[in-house]
Amino acid sequence: MANNAIVNMFKVKEIRMRVLFTLFILAIFRLGSVITIPGINATLLLDYFKKSASSAESAFASYMDFFAGGAFEKFSVFMLGVMPYISTQIILQLALVIFPGLKRIAQEDGGQQRVQTWTRVGTIFVCIIQSLAITVYAEGINQTQPGTIVFENKVYFNLLAILTVTTGSMITVWIGNQITAHGIGNGISMLIFAGIVARLPSAVWELVKKVQNGEINVVFVVVAIFVFLAIIGLVVFEQSGERKIPVHYAKRVVGRKMYGGQSTYIPFKINPSGVIPIIFASAFLAFPLHMATSLATKATWLMKVSAALNPLGFWYNFIQVLLIVFFAYFYTQVTLNPVEISKNIRENGGSIPGIRTDRTEEYLQKVLNRLILPGSLYLAAIAIIPTIMQLAFNFPPSISMLMGGTSLLILVGVDIDTMSQVEALLKMHHHDGLTKKGLKSRNL
């Protein structure tokens, strides 16, 4: 059945064009991820990261590479990826909640276009700041590995690097938006997904070599594989679970026609925000970590901040857990606002059985709170698994980050969302879905 569905995907012109367009854009993204910015000797840069493979420098680079698809260590034109854009989105979303005037502007006609414009302009400023830190980071590498920067004029190199990296990041955001508009799935998430998938083969090969050299016990690898498979199963189980809130609409007469008199339900997922809290939390921490590590040689206090935000350290993981819980609540309130939902129910003559009309908002908020807290703690527990695996089994950062909880959550979450979109497109064109019974959710 699945094979027939795959054949049907390419029979339907709209789906075929969307899939091919997505693959074409992802190929461009991967090409840009291996093109080194002007002024950097790629060979010497590779030697530097090989020599520092077991240091804190490697943990930082692996962390930055996680969302950039390996582009950071290569100093490629896409080395910042979509993280500046996500960081700016977070700042603007928080600003819309804090400042009522901005929220009113966003709700006006054309308000969302204004917010998008502000986000893009803000992303440029964030890119310039981060790319400036990259030039300082490159100078530090050049001192350890002379010849890494081939230009003698530092000002010329700095300006060229800032322009190249900023332009590359904005192009990444643009191609992500193109996937969303003309391809399959959410473009920004698909780029992160592609970066993780592209690095998996090299990470697995590195793991095999370390087992062969006796650096990692094969028993630990077997245990880790079973843990990863169990996590995938739990993620799929959680993503498909939902709480259905029944809604009954009373009959009403408009002119000569009768409307309503039917029952439906509001589906609330166990984890309403999906993998967004993890992506937001990582992006929120990536900016200060990047700035502090890159500029650590300039100030002692930045060196302390960099040490405190070590991805393997207690404070980083503690802050990450708090941020995941916070963004789970925050994002859910933005996308599933109980006030708006209850207002729509009342305006259409609906009610929740057993709940007074004036208590609808309170009831929906109560249900969401009961779903968000365990869901966010579940996400947080999975997110810190890479750190535990690395410390317990001595896995290299590049392996634990890619085969750990966060990457699995993103891979499974994006895959399920993309499959759901393909499923909907197939059914819209009167074809069977990807699976025999479709992507059905479990009612809790």
Summary of the structure (lengths in Angstrom):
residues: 444
radius of gyration: 24.0
end to end distance: 28.0
largest distance: 84.0
contacts: 1446
relative contact order: 0.13
helix: 72%
strand: 7%
